[in-house]
Amino acid sequence: MKSLKFISFLIVGLVFSVTANADIYTNKQGVAIRGYDPVAYFEQGKPTKGKKSISVKHDNGATYRFSSEANKELFVANPDAYLPQYGGYCAFGVAMAVQKFATDPKAWRVIDGKLYLNLNPKVQKRWLQDIPGFIKGSDNNWPLISSIPQKQLAKGKRPTGVTVGPQ
């Protein structure tokens, strides 16, 4: 009986870790934010390409690159302060509960100490029209859609409780 419990906990743990990793937007090599430095948005106030030689693999399974050792140290000390919201997926797309869209590291904003990324500057222009409303919508939708595979979302399969647009 004890071995059955152990196996059950092991399976649940594996499923949870795979789900958690699926919630992060990365390239095929597992690099988040297309290799841009997450700390630079806060410390330098602009998107800055990270260096392959200065990188960290985070608990979420993604690799983050940094433009300097100082930025890497800041991230390691408090990664949650620098991670992009919604796993690095487009904040507008999450608010619309349409899909988990890729993001352009140059379409960004830091709002209330949090990094938000958008698909591209055109989409970001729409998002900027009601940032608080879109954030509220995204905050509602992300827990509901984060573990749903992209293919299902693309087919319009959304869970009960999602909202569409700014709230």
Secondary structure, 3 states (H helix, E strand, C coil): CHHHHHHHHHHHHHHHHHHHHHCCCECCCCEEHHHECCCHHHHCCCCCECEEEEEEECCCCCEEEECCHHHHHHHHHCHHHCCEHHHHCCHHHHHHCCCCCCCEEEEEEEECCEEEEECCHHHHHHHHHHHHHHHHHHHHHHHHHCCCCHHHHHCCCCCCCCCCCCC
